[in-house]
Structure formats: C-alpha cells, structure tokens
Amino acid sequence: IIKFVQADATSELSSLFGENTFDTVVDTFSLCVMGNEGANRCLDEMARVVKKSEDGGQIILIENTRASNPVLGYYQDITASTAADIGGKGCIYNQNVGEMIRQTKGLQITKEESFAAGLFRSFTCQKI
C-alpha cells in the first residue's frame, strides 16, 4: 500500500512516522529551497526516521551543490541569492550539502558522486 502524506520535512517527519521507521529515505533537489537552516533541520528529521545502518537504513540525496570548479563556485557565490529571488524558486544553489551531512548528528556519507563540475552531487548516507 502506498500512502501519500503532505508534511513539513523540516519538523514533522519524526512526529508523523516515528523514529527508525524507513529502510530508505530519498530526497532530490529540495534542500536548496529550504535555505541553510531548513536544510539542516530536514537532514535531522531524515536521520530520525531512517533505520540504523545495521538494520539496512540509508538516505539517498541528489542535490544542487557549490561547484568543485573554483570559477563556477565563485560565480555561484556571487549570484546564488539573486538567482533564488528572481527565478530560481528560492533555490540556494551553492550550499555545501556534504558539510551539512557531516554536521548532522548520527549521519555518515558512504558514497558521494559529483556531476557537471560539482554543480550536482549524489550522496548515500547511513545512520550510525
């Protein structure tokens, strides 16, 4: 059975679903629209609802990130706020998602892949 639930991913996941509930949590291209504070809260919520690694839990993310290419990264830094305000649907596309994950209590990156000079990255994480 598939059940669709509308919820605030920055604050309601663990209260709706409980802790250590899901085998896999998937998020694609949404952390950037939550801002840095919201993205950090969302990662905390994901860490709460996913099962521990020894129980097969994993989090899979595909996100906009600050480019690994210094020139593109600089361009992102000087344009991110304006782009988010005038047509980027609020997306702050120069976030350091890898660092956000590393700072999330209980999460560990097990795989990270970069695409398009680092403009996009995929992360596989486990709860430890």
Secondary structure, DSSP 8 states (H G I E B T S, - for coil): --------TTTSHHHHH-SS-BSEEEEES-GGGGHHHHHHHHHHHHHHHB--GGGT-EEEEEEE---SSHHHHHHHHHHHHHHHHHTSTT--TT--HHHHHHTSTTEEEEEEEEETTTTEEEEEEEE-
